[in-house]
Amino acid sequence: MAISIVQLGTLRQKNEGMRFGTVRRPPRGVRKTQYAKLNYYDVWLPNLSPSEELLKKKLVKEDGSGWETFAQRFSAELKQPDKSHLLEALAALSHITNFSIGCYCIDEKLCHRSILREELKKRGAQIK
């Protein structure tokens, strides 16, 4: 059993399980009833996305500069009790079932899901 870290909207892998969308906004132009069918997500978890305030700062540039600052600030947000407890729950669930979490970004290296990966690892999650 483990967590897969995925790009939302991509084909699901065998035994991936339920997909959680850790994004601030639902996909544009897609009906809510189509989110799962189009491989976005089954359940929306906006609590594990960067805050609106952090996203508005547009810290990360196209060349990747600013990533360290963004990563530090998002990691600090994940220390808030509601987010931390949710990460703990997902880490525990990873030992009994398969599921995935994801975001729309193409490059995981410059996406908050890379930070989620590390935070889940710190909490003992099983990650594919």
N, C-alpha and C positions, 0 to 999 in steps of 0.2 A: 504494500500500500504506500502511496506517495502523492505528493503534489507536483503537478506539471505547471511550469511557468510558460505562458503562451501569448501569442499575438492574437487578439480578438479579431474574429472575422476569417480566420484561417481554418482549414479543414481540421476536424478533431482527429486525434490519434486513437488507436485502439486502446480500450480500457482507460481513457482519460477521465471518465466520470463527469460529474456535474462541473459546469464552468461558472466561475464567479468573475464578474466584471468589476475590477477595481479602478473605475474611471469616474471622473467628476460629472460627465454628461453622457446620456445615452447616445447611440449612433444617430446621426442626422438623417432624416428622410426615410427612416425605417420604422415601420409600425411595431409597436410593443409586442404584438403577437408573433412577429417574425424574428425577434432577437435570437432565440434559441435555434430556430430553423436555419438561420443564416450564419450560425456558428459565432455569434457575438458572445452572449452569455445566457445562462439559465437564471441566475440570481445576481442582482446588482448590489455591490458593496461599495458605495461611494466613500464610506468612512476610511477606506484604505487607499484613497487617491490623495494627491497633494491638495492642500486647501486652495480655495479660490484666490485668496490673497497671495499665496506663493506662486501660483500659476500666472497671475497678472503681472508679476515682476519680470517675467520673461528673462530669467537669469541665464539660461542656456542658449548660447548662440549656435548658428549653423555649423561652425567649426568645432563645436564641443566646449569652447571656453565657457566658464561659469558653472560647469557641471559640479565641481567640488563644493561650491557654495550651495547650489541647489540640493545636493545630496545631504549636506550637513543640516540644512534647514528642514528638509523632509524627514530625516532621521529624528530630529528633535520633535517634530509633530507626532511621530509614531510613538513617542514616549507618553503621550496623553493617555490617561487611563482607559478611555473607551476604545482607542485604537490598540493599545497594548493588550488589553483583555481579548480583543478579537484575534490578534495575532497568536496569542497563547491558545485560544480555542482551535484555530486552524492547525497549529502545530500538533496539538493533541489528536485532532481528527486524522491527520496524515498517517497515523499509526494504525488506523482501522479501516480506512477507505481511500479510494483514489478520487481525486478531484483536481481541478486546475484553477489558477487565477491568471488574470491577464489584463492587458491594456492594448490600445490601438497602435502604439508606436512600432515602427518597423525594427529599429535597432535597440535591442534590449540594453546595450551598454550605456545608452543615453536615455533610458526610460526608468521611471520610478519602480517598475517591476524588478529591476536588478537590485534595488535597495530592499524591496520586500523579500526577495530571495534570501539576502543576507540576514535580515531580521528574523525570518522564519528559521533559518539554520541556527542562529543564536539560541533559539527557543527549542531546539532539538527536533525540528520537523524533518520528516523523510521527504527528500526532494529528488525527483527524477533528473 
